[in-house]
Amino acid sequence: MSVTLRFCGAARTVTGSSYLFESKSGRFLVDCGLFQGSKTLKQLNYAPFPFRAGDIDAVLLTHAHIDHSGLLPRLVRSGFSGRIFATRGTIDLCSYMLPDAGSIQESEVVALNRRNVARGRAEVVPIYTQADAVASLQSFMAVDYETWVDVIPSVRARFWNAGHLLGSASIEIEFASEETPENPLRILCSGDIGPDAKLLQPGPEAPAGFDYVISESTYGNRQRPPITTDSRRARLSAEIRDAAGHKGALLIPAFAVERTQELIVDLVDLMERGEVPAAPIFLDSPLAIHATEVFRKHASSLDPAIDVRRLLNSPQLRFTETVDESKAIAKLTGFHIVIAASGMCDAGRIRHHLKNWLWSARATVLLVGFQAQGTLGRFLVDGAKAVRIQGEEIKVGARIRTIDDYSGHADSSELARWIAARRPIQRSLFLVHGEEVAIASLANLIAERIIPAAKIFQPLLDDIYELSAAAPTLLDGSHLRRLAPEAVVKLDWHNDMSKLVLDINDRIEAAADDRARGIIIRRLRRALDG
C-alpha cells in the first residue's frame, strides 16, 4: 500500500493549512486554508492549486478558522464535487465565516480597483465571491466526535475535540491495508490544539499509538506563565482601567470567532462586578455578531460553570452590523471599547478604526492573539513608529498592548505534553503550522526526551513524503515548488518597500530646513537613476 502526503500549506508558516493525502483509493485533503501574511504568501491564494480540484475526493476540516477553511469556496468553484466532513459546530461557524470572507474580498477588491484605476494599473478580481462561499456550504457533511466515518474506499477518519474552538478537531485517519488488514496505517492530524486553561472549551482529547503524527507548533517557542481564571481577569481588568484613564478608544482587533466571545464574557462580567468602569462594548463585525449567535446556540456544549447566554446578552454589548452603524462609532470621543475583526489587522473594519485612532495618545490597541509575520498587527507588536493602512501613512501614537491569556493555541510545554500523550509514535512526527523559529524550538524541546530527533521532520511548503515504509521518504518534488523556501519565511519586498517609504518620509520631515530636504531628495533621485 502506497500513501503519500504533500504539505500544501502551513509548512514553515502558520497559515494556509492544507495537507494532501493520496493512495490508490483516491485523494483527500485535511483542511484547505487561506494564506495570510506577506503579499508573496497571500498571492498563493490566487495561484492555481498544487493539484486538480476535480481530482480531490473529499476534505476533512479540522475547524472553521479561515487559515484552515478559507479556500474551500475556491476549491468547490474550481471543480471539487466531494464531501467536506466537519463537526456540526464547525459547519455552523463556516456558514457565516466563509460568506463573510467572500464579502470582505469583494469589498476590498472594489476599493483596490478604485486606486488601481487612478494609478493606471490593471484591475484585480477577488479570490472568490460571497456567492461562491454560499454555494460551497452545500458540500459540507456533519460528523460526530469520536465516531468513525468512511472518507474514501479503505480510508476512515474519526474526529476528537481539540479544545481550540467551538467544533475544532484533531483528526485520526486509518488507511486499511489489503496485505495486513489487522494493521492499518494510523495517522493523527492535530489541527490547532487548545491550551490547558482555555475559556469556554474543554481540554484537548485524542487517542495514542500512531504511525505518524502531524502536529501544529504555532507557539512552539513560547511558554506562558500559568494562567488561571483570576490571573487572566486581573490582567484584562488592569488593561481596561489603564485604557479608560486615557479617555479614548480601546481597540481590540479580535478573531471574530471564539476569541471575541471569550473577551465579551470576561469584559461584561468585570463590568457587572464593578472591577472596571462600565462602558459600551461595540461588537463591530457582522461575522462576530453571527458567530455570537452560534455560541448562544451551542452554549450547552461549552463550560457549564459560565452563564454564556446571559453574558452574551448584556445591555453593555452593542451590535453594529451595518456600515453606517460602524461609521457612527468614529463620532465617539470618550472611553469606549471596540472589538472588530480581523485579529491580525489585515482586513475588515478594524483597519478603519485604526486609521481613526492609531495616531492618538488617548487610544489603546490591545492585541490578544497571534500576529503572523508580515501582518499589520505584527508590525504594531514589533514597535513600528508608523504604518501604512489602505495606502495612507498613519503615525503610531496609541499605546500598543498585548495580552496572551486568550490565545487559542497551546504553548510549547502544552504541545510537548500533547505529543507525549500520543506515544508510541512509531515512524515520525511532522511539525507544521508554525514559523521556522517556533518549529525549531519545539523540535529541540521534545527531541530525545519525548521522541528521537531522527523521527522529527520539519517539512517545507510542497514537500511530498512517501509514508508506506518504516520511515518517511522525501520524494523529489522540487519542480513542483510554488515558492522558494526562503520566500515563505521572510518578509518580502512589499514589506521592505512600505518600510522604506515610511523611513524616507521620517527622514525628510526631520531635516532641518528645505535645503536639507532637497539634498535628501536629490540623493534619492541619483540612486534611482543609477
TORNUGU-940776 format. One line per field, with one value per residue: x, z, y of N, C-alpha, C in turn; residue number from 0. Coordinates in steps of 0.1 Angstrom, whole numbers. Layout:
<atoms>
nx <- (X,...)
nz <- (Z,...)
ny <- (Y,...)
cax <- (X,...)
caz <- (Z,...)
cay <- (Y,...)
cx <- (X,...)
cz <- (Z,...)
cy <- (Y,...)
resi <- (NUM,...)
</atoms>
This chain:
<atoms>
nx <- (8,7,11,10,20,14,26,7,4,8,35,64,53,25,-1,-26,-32,-31,-32,-24,-34,-27,-36,-40,-67,-77,-78,-75,-80,-68,-80,-82,-69,-67,-40,-22,-5,26,26,36,31,3,-3,-4,-30,-44,-31,-29,-42,-20,-28,-53,-85,-108,-99,-98,-112,-124,-127,-114,-121,-105,-113,-131,-116,-103,-77,-76,-100,-105,-101,-119,-143,-132,-120,-143,-155,-136,-140,-141,-161,-168,-174,-172,-161,-170,-174,-206,-205,-184,-195,-217,-204,-188,-208,-213,-187,-174,-190,-187,-160,-158,-174,-158,-135,-146,-154,-130,-116,-130,-124,-96,-94,-104,-83,-64,-73,-70,-43,-35,-33,-38,-70,-81,-94,-116,-106,-126,-161,-189,-211,-199,-190,-213,-224,-206,-212,-230,-216,-208,-207,-220,-203,-200,-182,-157,-166,-164,-161,-165,-142,-129,-128,-114,-103,-108,-120,-118,-131,-117,-122,-104,-101,-97,-114,-149,-163,-138,-113,-90,-79,-81,-69,-72,-57,-66,-50,-45,-28,-22,-47,-54,-37,-37,-25,-19,-27,-25,-38,-32,-47,-55,-43,-58,-51,-43,-58,-81,-107,-141,-139,-134,-105,-81,-85,-75,-66,-39,-8,3,13,22,23,10,17,7,26,25,30,54,78,73,65,40,34,18,-17,-47,-82,-86,-61,-61,-83,-75,-53,-66,-85,-67,-56,-79,-87,-65,-66,-91,-84,-71,-90,-99,-105,-106,-92,-97,-84,-98,-100,-128,-143,-147,-124,-134,-159,-150,-137,-158,-174,-157,-153,-179,-186,-166,-174,-200,-193,-182,-155,-141,-145,-178,-187,-197,-196,-187,-195,-182,-185,-200,-196,-186,-209,-228,-214,-215,-242,-241,-226,-243,-263,-250,-244,-248,-229,-206,-184,-200,-199,-201,-223,-231,-250,-264,-244,-236,-257,-257,-267,-247,-234,-231,-243,-230,-239,-243,-227,-231,-237,-213,-196,-206,-195,-171,-176,-176,-160,-152,-142,-145,-151,-141,-145,-133,-130,-101,-83,-55,-53,-54,-75,-110,-131,-116,-94,-103,-110,-85,-72,-86,-79,-53,-32,-35,-26,-44,-56,-58,-45,-52,-38,-47,-41,-23,1,8,39,46,20,-2,-8,15,36,28,31,58,68,65,68,53,28,14,-19,-43,-30,-24,-3,1,8,20,7,-8,-11,3,-6,-3,-19,-18,-34,-58,-52,-58,-41,-21,8,45,52,28,21,42,35,11,19,35,16,5,21,29,47,53,67,71,71,57,62,43,25,36,60,95,113,97,90,116,123,104,110,136,129,115,130,145,139,111,106,127,152,157,133,118,104,106,88,90,72,52,66,68,60,66,48,47,67,90,100,95,98,113,102,113,103,110,106,79,76,60,69,101,119,129,114,90,93,104,101,87,95,75,69,94,94,73,83,105,94,81,104,118,100,100,127,129,110,123,145,165,158,144,165,181,162,159,185,184,164,175,197,184,171,194,202,181,183,206)
nz <- (0,-10,3,0,12,8,17,14,25,54,62,76,80,95,84,58,60,48,37,16,10,-6,-20,-36,-35,-37,-34,-8,12,42,56,40,37,39,29,49,57,44,11,-8,2,4,-23,-32,-27,-49,-70,-91,-76,-61,-72,-91,-86,-92,-89,-63,-38,-13,17,49,75,100,116,118,114,93,82,79,66,46,18,8,-7,-31,-39,-44,-64,-83,-92,-74,-62,-41,-6,23,53,86,120,136,150,136,110,114,122,98,80,83,84,60,38,48,45,17,11,22,6,-18,-13,-6,-29,-46,-35,-39,-67,-73,-66,-82,-108,-107,-106,-130,-132,-137,-132,-105,-94,-70,-47,-43,-44,-24,-31,-42,-18,-4,-20,-17,8,5,2,26,52,82,111,140,171,179,164,138,104,69,45,19,-2,17,36,66,91,123,145,171,200,199,217,209,196,191,180,170,159,163,139,134,113,94,72,55,49,23,25,52,69,96,106,101,85,106,113,128,126,141,139,153,186,217,246,281,299,286,280,280,264,266,277,252,234,224,210,215,201,172,137,124,134,129,139,151,157,165,188,195,204,227,260,283,315,342,337,352,359,376,373,346,343,360,347,323,334,344,321,309,328,327,300,301,317,300,285,259,229,233,213,201,182,171,167,151,159,187,202,204,216,241,252,254,274,296,298,302,326,344,343,354,380,389,388,367,348,337,303,269,248,217,193,164,139,115,111,136,152,141,147,175,179,171,192,213,206,209,235,255,251,260,286,316,339,333,326,297,278,292,296,270,262,273,282,279,256,223,191,160,130,104,78,82,109,119,111,126,151,150,158,185,215,242,267,253,241,213,196,169,138,116,135,131,120,93,75,71,94,115,105,97,121,133,116,124,150,157,156,179,213,232,227,229,218,219,216,212,202,182,159,127,107,87,88,96,123,134,128,145,170,170,173,154,143,125,102,72,60,40,19,31,52,86,117,147,176,196,225,223,233,246,253,262,272,262,241,216,213,223,244,242,262,267,242,240,260,249,226,237,250,228,222,217,189,161,136,125,135,123,122,119,108,120,125,114,136,157,152,151,177,192,183,193,220,224,213,217,245,244,218,195,179,152,143,139,118,98,76,43,24,0,0,-5,9,10,27,33,41,67,76,68,33,16,-14,-47,-54,-62,-85,-84,-66,-54,-42,-34,-6,12,5,17,45,50,53,25,-5,-7,20,27,10,19,45,37,24,46,62,45,45,72,75,58,70,94,87,88,74,43,24,33,31,3,-5,5,-12,-37,-36,-33,-58,-75,-68,-77,-104,-110)
ny <- (-12,21,53,88,120,154,186,212,236,258,251,257,281,298,300,290,263,230,197,171,139,109,78,46,44,69,105,129,159,173,200,232,260,296,316,339,370,380,397,381,355,356,358,332,324,332,319,289,258,234,210,192,204,189,164,158,138,141,162,167,187,205,227,259,282,307,304,277,269,287,286,268,276,284,260,244,259,256,230,208,182,166,155,176,170,177,189,196,221,234,235,252,276,280,285,312,324,318,330,356,360,359,382,403,400,408,435,447,444,461,486,485,484,508,525,514,520,548,549,539,512,476,461,439,407,392,365,347,349,361,347,324,313,308,288,268,257,237,214,205,180,168,155,134,138,114,93,69,76,69,79,77,48,23,40,56,80,97,121,142,161,191,212,239,256,263,234,225,201,173,150,117,92,63,41,14,-18,-41,-62,-65,-64,-62,-44,-14,17,43,76,108,140,170,194,226,230,235,255,245,261,270,293,286,263,226,206,194,163,130,98,74,60,59,57,80,114,146,176,208,239,265,281,271,281,295,300,303,320,302,302,312,315,338,351,358,374,395,406,415,433,452,463,474,494,510,519,532,553,570,581,576,556,520,498,466,443,415,380,369,347,329,340,366,361,351,373,391,378,379,407,418,405,415,442,440,433,455,459,471,502,508,506,512,484,479,456,453,439,420,393,384,390,373,349,350,345,318,307,312,294,269,268,249,231,242,255,246,260,287,313,315,324,345,364,370,384,409,443,461,454,463,458,464,462,472,493,520,521,513,534,554,550,563,589,590,602,598,573,541,508,489,461,445,427,423,398,400,424,427,429,439,458,468,481,506,517,518,536,559,562,554,573,587,596,591,568,532,501,469,438,405,380,357,371,370,368,397,408,436,437,424,442,463,451,447,473,494,527,541,532,518,520,509,524,548,567,563,576,561,567,557,536,505,474,440,409,377,358,349,333,308,287,260,264,259,240,228,218,199,181,172,159,140,124,111,90,55,69,56,59,87,122,150,185,213,243,266,293,293,295,288,262,250,254,239,214,210,210,187,167,135,135,131,120,104,124,119,111,133,156,186,198,215,239,223,200,165,134,99,76,49,31,20,44,78,88,114,126,135,165,190,205,211,231,260,283,295,282,302,323,318,322,347,383,401,419,438,444,455,477,492,499,514,536,548,554,572,593,600,608,630,647,652,667,697,720,734,732,711,691,691,681,655,645,648,631,606,606,604,579,563,568,555)
cax <- (0,14,4,18,15,20,23,3,3,12,48,73,45,13,-14,-27,-32,-37,-24,-30,-31,-31,-34,-46,-81,-82,-71,-83,-73,-71,-80,-79,-70,-63,-27,-22,9,32,19,41,23,-11,-5,-8,-45,-49,-24,-35,-39,-10,-35,-66,-96,-117,-93,-99,-125,-131,-119,-116,-119,-103,-121,-136,-108,-101,-64,-79,-111,-108,-100,-129,-152,-125,-119,-156,-157,-126,-143,-143,-175,-169,-179,-164,-165,-167,-183,-217,-201,-176,-203,-225,-195,-184,-220,-212,-174,-170,-196,-181,-147,-161,-179,-147,-127,-153,-154,-116,-112,-136,-115,-83,-95,-106,-69,-56,-77,-64,-28,-33,-29,-49,-79,-80,-107,-115,-102,-139,-172,-198,-220,-191,-189,-226,-226,-197,-218,-238,-207,-205,-214,-217,-198,-199,-169,-153,-174,-158,-168,-158,-138,-129,-126,-102,-98,-118,-115,-125,-128,-116,-122,-91,-101,-92,-125,-162,-163,-125,-110,-79,-85,-75,-71,-67,-56,-66,-40,-50,-18,-23,-59,-54,-26,-38,-16,-26,-21,-32,-36,-36,-54,-49,-45,-61,-43,-49,-68,-89,-120,-153,-136,-127,-92,-80,-85,-71,-60,-24,-4,2,25,26,15,12,13,9,37,24,37,65,89,67,59,33,33,5,-29,-59,-93,-83,-50,-65,-92,-68,-46,-75,-90,-57,-56,-92,-86,-55,-72,-101,-78,-66,-103,-101,-110,-98,-95,-93,-85,-101,-105,-143,-149,-142,-116,-143,-169,-143,-135,-171,-178,-149,-155,-192,-185,-158,-182,-211,-188,-176,-140,-137,-155,-188,-186,-203,-187,-192,-190,-183,-182,-211,-192,-186,-222,-234,-207,-220,-254,-238,-222,-255,-270,-242,-240,-248,-216,-195,-182,-213,-198,-202,-236,-227,-262,-267,-233,-236,-269,-256,-270,-234,-230,-238,-240,-230,-238,-243,-216,-235,-236,-199,-191,-211,-186,-160,-180,-174,-148,-148,-138,-154,-144,-145,-140,-136,-121,-96,-74,-41,-54,-51,-87,-121,-134,-106,-85,-109,-109,-71,-70,-93,-74,-39,-23,-38,-21,-55,-61,-51,-48,-49,-37,-50,-39,-10,3,17,49,41,7,-1,-7,29,43,25,37,73,71,65,65,43,24,6,-32,-50,-23,-22,7,-5,18,16,7,-16,-3,1,-5,-6,-23,-18,-42,-69,-48,-64,-31,-12,22,54,52,15,23,51,27,1,27,40,4,1,30,40,46,62,75,76,63,58,59,38,17,45,72,107,119,88,91,129,123,96,118,147,123,110,140,151,131,98,107,140,154,157,119,111,106,101,86,89,60,51,73,60,66,60,46,44,78,92,103,90,108,111,103,118,92,115,100,66,75,54,78,114,117,132,103,79,96,109,93,90,98,64,71,106,90,65,92,114,86,79,117,121,91,105,140,126,103,132,155,165,152,141,177,184,152,163,197,180,156,184,205,175,169,206,202,171,188,217)
caz <- (0,-11,7,0,19,3,25,5,33,68,63,80,82,103,77,46,64,37,35,5,11,-18,-21,-48,-33,-40,-29,0,19,55,56,27,43,33,33,54,60,33,-1,-15,7,0,-37,-34,-27,-63,-79,-92,-65,-65,-75,-98,-76,-95,-85,-48,-35,0,26,63,80,115,123,109,112,78,77,77,58,38,3,4,-17,-44,-43,-50,-77,-93,-97,-63,-61,-30,6,33,66,97,131,135,154,125,99,118,121,84,73,84,82,45,31,52,38,3,11,25,-6,-29,-10,-6,-44,-51,-30,-45,-81,-74,-66,-94,-120,-106,-109,-143,-131,-141,-121,-100,-91,-57,-48,-46,-40,-13,-38,-42,-5,-1,-28,-11,20,1,2,40,59,97,117,154,177,183,156,126,91,57,37,5,0,25,45,75,100,135,150,185,204,201,227,204,191,190,168,165,160,158,131,134,100,92,58,55,41,19,29,66,73,110,110,92,87,115,113,135,123,153,138,163,199,226,258,292,306,276,285,273,258,274,272,240,236,212,214,214,193,157,129,121,140,122,150,150,165,164,199,199,210,237,272,291,329,344,336,359,356,383,367,333,345,366,336,314,341,345,307,307,337,321,288,305,322,289,280,244,225,235,201,203,169,177,158,153,164,200,210,206,226,254,257,259,286,307,299,308,340,351,345,363,393,393,388,357,345,327,291,258,241,203,185,151,129,112,113,151,156,138,155,188,179,171,206,222,202,214,249,264,249,265,301,323,350,328,320,284,272,298,294,256,260,282,276,276,243,212,178,149,118,91,76,88,124,122,109,137,163,149,164,199,219,255,267,248,236,200,192,154,130,118,146,127,114,79,68,80,99,125,99,97,135,135,109,131,164,159,158,192,225,241,223,233,209,227,207,221,196,174,148,117,100,76,90,103,138,138,128,157,182,169,177,143,146,116,94,60,61,27,11,38,63,99,128,158,188,206,232,218,244,242,264,255,280,254,230,214,210,234,243,239,272,265,230,243,267,240,217,246,252,216,220,208,176,156,124,125,139,114,129,109,113,128,118,115,149,166,148,156,192,197,179,203,233,226,208,226,257,241,206,189,170,138,138,139,105,96,61,36,15,-12,2,-7,16,9,42,35,46,81,78,56,23,9,-28,-54,-59,-63,-97,-80,-55,-58,-37,-28,9,19,3,26,59,52,48,11,-10,-4,33,26,3,29,55,30,22,59,66,37,50,85,73,52,80,104,81,95,65,29,17,37,24,-11,-6,6,-24,-49,-34,-37,-73,-81,-65,-86,-118,-112)
cay <- (0,33,65,99,132,166,197,222,249,258,245,268,293,295,300,282,248,221,185,163,125,102,64,40,45,82,117,138,170,178,215,240,273,308,321,353,375,389,396,369,343,358,356,318,323,334,310,276,249,224,197,195,204,179,151,156,131,146,171,166,200,204,237,269,294,310,298,262,267,298,284,258,281,284,246,240,266,250,217,198,178,156,160,183,164,186,188,205,234,239,238,264,287,282,291,326,328,317,341,369,361,363,396,411,401,416,449,452,445,473,497,484,487,523,530,509,528,561,548,533,497,467,457,426,401,386,351,341,359,357,337,312,308,302,276,257,252,225,203,201,169,168,142,135,134,100,83,67,80,65,91,72,34,18,51,61,90,99,134,143,176,197,222,251,265,256,224,221,187,166,140,104,86,50,36,-1,-25,-54,-72,-67,-56,-60,-34,-2,28,52,90,118,154,177,207,235,224,245,255,239,269,277,297,281,250,216,203,186,149,122,86,72,49,62,56,94,125,159,185,223,243,279,287,262,288,304,293,313,317,296,310,309,325,350,359,363,385,406,413,422,445,463,470,482,506,519,525,541,565,579,587,574,543,508,490,452,436,402,370,371,335,324,350,377,357,349,386,397,371,385,421,420,400,425,454,437,432,468,458,480,511,504,514,505,475,478,445,459,428,412,379,382,391,360,338,351,337,303,303,310,281,258,271,237,223,250,253,247,270,301,315,321,330,357,373,374,392,421,456,468,450,470,452,474,453,479,502,533,520,512,547,563,549,573,602,590,607,593,559,531,496,484,448,443,418,409,397,404,438,426,432,441,471,472,490,519,522,521,549,570,564,550,584,594,591,588,554,519,490,457,427,394,368,355,380,364,376,404,414,449,435,421,455,471,444,449,486,503,541,545,521,522,514,513,534,560,566,566,576,553,574,550,526,491,464,427,400,364,348,344,325,295,277,255,269,249,229,221,210,188,171,167,150,128,116,104,79,55,74,45,63,101,134,162,197,222,254,274,299,285,295,281,248,245,254,228,202,209,207,173,157,125,134,126,113,105,135,114,109,146,162,199,199,227,240,214,187,153,122,85,72,35,24,21,58,85,91,126,124,147,173,204,211,214,241,272,293,291,281,314,333,315,325,360,394,402,433,447,449,464,489,500,505,524,548,554,559,584,604,604,615,643,656,655,675,710,730,730,729,698,682,690,673,641,641,647,618,595,606,599,564,557,569,545)
cx <- (9,5,14,11,22,16,20,2,7,25,58,66,32,1,-14,-28,-39,-27,-31,-25,-36,-27,-41,-62,-86,-73,-81,-74,-77,-69,-77,-80,-64,-49,-28,-7,14,24,24,33,9,-14,-8,-23,-51,-43,-32,-32,-28,-16,-47,-77,-105,-112,-94,-113,-132,-121,-123,-112,-117,-111,-123,-127,-103,-87,-65,-90,-113,-107,-110,-138,-145,-123,-131,-158,-148,-129,-144,-158,-178,-175,-168,-169,-161,-177,-195,-213,-193,-185,-212,-216,-191,-196,-220,-198,-170,-177,-191,-168,-149,-165,-167,-138,-133,-152,-140,-111,-118,-128,-102,-84,-98,-92,-62,-60,-70,-49,-25,-29,-41,-57,-77,-94,-105,-111,-115,-149,-180,-207,-212,-191,-202,-228,-217,-203,-226,-230,-204,-214,-210,-213,-198,-185,-169,-162,-167,-167,-159,-155,-138,-127,-113,-96,-110,-112,-124,-121,-128,-115,-108,-90,-97,-103,-138,-161,-149,-122,-96,-85,-76,-79,-65,-68,-55,-56,-46,-41,-20,-35,-60,-45,-27,-27,-24,-19,-31,-28,-41,-47,-47,-53,-47,-53,-50,-60,-77,-103,-131,-151,-131,-113,-92,-79,-81,-65,-45,-21,-6,14,30,17,19,7,16,20,37,31,48,77,85,61,53,35,19,-7,-41,-70,-90,-72,-53,-74,-85,-60,-55,-81,-80,-55,-68,-91,-76,-60,-83,-96,-73,-78,-104,-106,-100,-102,-89,-95,-87,-105,-120,-149,-141,-135,-126,-153,-163,-141,-147,-175,-170,-152,-168,-192,-177,-166,-193,-206,-182,-161,-134,-148,-165,-186,-192,-192,-193,-186,-192,-178,-194,-208,-192,-200,-229,-227,-212,-233,-252,-234,-234,-262,-263,-237,-239,-236,-204,-193,-195,-212,-200,-216,-234,-239,-265,-256,-232,-249,-269,-260,-258,-230,-238,-234,-241,-228,-237,-231,-219,-233,-221,-192,-194,-202,-175,-163,-178,-161,-143,-144,-149,-145,-150,-137,-143,-125,-113,-85,-59,-41,-52,-63,-98,-122,-124,-96,-90,-108,-94,-67,-75,-86,-59,-29,-24,-32,-32,-60,-52,-55,-43,-50,-38,-48,-26,-10,13,27,43,27,9,0,7,38,41,31,52,77,72,61,54,40,16,-7,-40,-44,-20,-12,0,6,12,18,0,-6,-7,4,-9,-10,-25,-27,-54,-65,-55,-54,-24,2,32,53,38,15,32,43,17,8,31,28,0,11,23,37,57,72,80,66,67,54,55,31,25,55,84,112,110,89,105,129,116,104,129,141,120,120,146,143,117,98,121,141,153,143,111,114,99,99,86,76,62,60,63,67,58,60,45,55,80,96,99,102,104,113,108,107,97,109,85,64,69,62,91,113,119,121,91,81,100,99,97,93,87,65,83,102,82,73,101,107,84,93,120,112,96,118,138,120,113,143,154,157,149,153,181,175,156,175,193,173,165,193,196,173,182,206,193,176,200,230)
cz <- (0,-6,7,7,13,12,17,12,47,71,64,80,89,95,64,49,53,35,26,7,-1,-17,-33,-47,-37,-34,-19,7,33,55,42,31,35,38,38,57,49,20,-10,-11,2,-15,-40,-34,-41,-73,-80,-80,-70,-68,-84,-88,-79,-92,-70,-45,-22,7,40,69,95,122,113,107,98,73,76,67,46,23,-1,-7,-31,-48,-49,-63,-87,-97,-86,-62,-49,-18,15,46,77,108,129,139,143,114,102,117,106,76,74,80,67,37,35,46,24,2,13,13,-17,-25,-10,-21,-50,-48,-37,-60,-83,-74,-78,-107,-119,-109,-122,-143,-134,-129,-117,-96,-77,-58,-50,-41,-29,-19,-39,-29,-1,-8,-22,1,17,2,16,45,73,102,132,159,180,176,142,114,80,49,22,8,7,34,53,85,112,141,165,189,206,211,222,201,191,178,164,168,156,151,130,120,99,77,59,45,36,24,44,72,88,115,100,95,95,116,121,131,135,151,148,177,209,239,270,299,297,282,275,268,268,269,260,243,223,218,213,205,178,150,126,129,133,133,146,159,166,176,204,205,222,248,281,306,331,344,344,355,363,377,354,334,352,356,327,321,342,332,305,316,332,309,291,310,312,281,264,241,229,223,203,189,173,166,161,159,176,208,213,217,240,260,262,272,298,309,306,323,349,353,355,378,398,393,377,354,335,315,280,251,227,196,170,140,127,114,128,157,153,146,169,189,179,185,215,219,208,228,258,262,254,280,309,335,346,322,307,278,278,295,280,253,269,275,273,262,232,199,167,136,105,90,83,103,127,121,120,149,162,155,179,203,233,255,262,242,223,198,177,148,120,129,144,120,99,70,77,85,109,118,98,111,138,128,117,144,166,162,172,204,235,238,228,223,217,218,215,214,188,162,139,111,88,77,98,118,142,138,140,169,182,170,165,148,137,107,82,61,48,20,18,50,76,110,140,171,199,213,227,229,239,255,257,262,273,242,228,211,222,232,242,249,270,252,232,250,258,231,225,248,240,214,223,194,168,145,125,131,129,122,118,116,124,120,122,129,159,164,154,171,198,194,190,217,235,221,219,239,255,228,200,179,155,133,137,125,105,81,56,28,3,-11,1,0,12,23,44,41,61,85,66,46,16,-6,-35,-61,-61,-75,-95,-70,-61,-53,-33,-13,16,16,12,40,61,48,34,8,-7,10,34,20,12,39,49,29,35,64,58,42,63,84,68,62,91,100,87,87,51,21,21,31,9,-14,-5,-7,-36,-48,-37,-52,-80,-80,-75,-101,-121,-115)
cy <- (12,45,77,111,144,178,209,236,247,250,256,281,289,293,291,267,240,209,176,148,118,87,59,41,59,93,125,148,170,193,220,255,284,312,336,357,384,387,385,356,345,356,341,316,325,324,296,267,239,210,201,193,192,165,148,149,136,155,168,180,200,215,249,281,295,304,283,260,276,297,273,264,281,270,241,246,261,236,206,195,168,162,166,178,173,184,198,219,241,243,251,276,290,288,306,331,328,328,355,371,366,378,406,412,409,431,455,453,457,485,497,488,502,530,526,517,542,561,542,518,489,464,443,420,394,371,343,351,353,346,323,305,301,289,265,250,239,213,197,189,168,155,145,132,119,90,81,70,75,77,87,57,31,29,56,71,92,113,135,158,181,208,236,261,256,247,220,207,184,154,128,97,73,46,20,-7,-38,-65,-76,-59,-54,-49,-22,8,39,66,99,132,163,188,217,230,236,244,248,247,277,280,291,267,239,214,194,171,142,109,86,61,51,59,70,103,138,169,200,227,259,286,278,268,297,296,304,309,310,305,304,319,338,358,365,375,397,413,421,434,456,470,479,495,516,526,535,554,575,585,586,560,532,499,476,445,421,392,368,359,330,334,361,373,356,363,393,391,377,400,424,416,410,438,452,437,445,468,467,490,506,512,506,496,473,465,448,449,420,397,376,382,377,348,338,343,322,299,303,297,269,260,259,229,230,248,256,257,284,302,323,329,344,368,378,382,405,434,464,465,456,463,463,466,461,489,515,532,519,526,556,562,559,586,602,595,602,579,550,520,492,471,446,434,427,410,401,418,438,429,436,455,476,482,504,525,526,534,561,573,561,561,590,588,587,573,543,509,478,444,414,380,368,365,375,374,384,411,428,447,432,433,463,465,447,464,496,517,547,533,526,514,519,524,546,557,571,565,568,561,567,540,512,481,450,419,387,353,343,336,312,284,273,261,257,237,221,213,197,177,165,156,138,119,108,91,65,60,66,51,77,110,145,175,208,234,262,281,291,284,288,266,242,244,242,215,200,205,193,162,149,124,127,117,114,116,131,111,122,153,176,202,213,227,232,202,176,141,110,80,57,26,26,35,65,88,104,124,137,154,188,212,216,226,254,284,287,291,294,325,331,322,340,371,397,417,443,453,458,477,498,507,516,537,556,560,571,595,609,612,629,653,660,664,689,720,725,726,715,687,680,681,658,636,639,634,606,594,601,584,557,557,560,552)
resi <- (0,1,2,3,4,5,6,7,8,9,10,11,12,13,14,15,16,17,18,19,20,21,22,23,24,25,26,27,28,29,30,31,32,33,34,35,36,37,38,39,40,41,42,43,44,45,46,47,48,49,50,51,52,53,54,55,56,57,58,59,60,61,62,63,64,65,66,67,68,69,70,71,72,73,74,75,76,77,78,79,80,81,82,83,84,85,86,87,88,89,90,91,92,93,94,95,96,97,98,99,100,101,102,103,104,105,106,107,108,109,110,111,112,113,114,115,116,117,118,119,120,121,122,123,124,125,126,127,128,129,130,131,132,133,134,135,136,137,138,139,140,141,142,143,144,145,146,147,148,149,150,151,152,153,154,155,156,157,158,159,160,161,162,163,164,165,166,167,168,169,170,171,172,173,174,175,176,177,178,179,180,181,182,183,184,185,186,187,188,189,190,191,192,193,194,195,196,197,198,199,200,201,202,203,204,205,206,207,208,209,210,211,212,213,214,215,216,217,218,219,220,221,222,223,224,225,226,227,228,229,230,231,232,233,234,235,236,237,238,239,240,241,242,243,244,245,246,247,248,249,250,251,252,253,254,255,256,257,258,259,260,261,262,263,264,265,266,267,268,269,270,271,272,273,274,275,276,277,278,279,280,281,282,283,284,285,286,287,288,289,290,291,292,293,294,295,296,297,298,299,300,301,302,303,304,305,306,307,308,309,310,311,312,313,314,315,316,317,318,319,320,321,322,323,324,325,326,327,328,329,330,331,332,333,334,335,336,337,338,339,340,341,342,343,344,345,346,347,348,349,350,351,352,353,354,355,356,357,358,359,360,361,362,363,364,365,366,367,368,369,370,371,372,373,374,375,376,377,378,379,380,381,382,383,384,385,386,387,388,389,390,391,392,393,394,395,396,397,398,399,400,401,402,403,404,405,406,407,408,409,410,411,412,413,414,415,416,417,418,419,420,421,422,423,424,425,426,427,428,429,430,431,432,433,434,435,436,437,438,439,440,441,442,443,444,445,446,447,448,449,450,451,452,453,454,455,456,457,458,459,460,461,462,463,464,465,466,467,468,469,470,471,472,473,474,475,476,477,478,479,480,481,482,483,484,485,486,487,488,489,490,491,492,493,494,495,496,497,498,499,500,501,502,503,504,505,506,507,508,509,510,511,512,513,514,515,516,517,518,519,520,521,522,523,524,525,526,527,528,529)
</atoms>
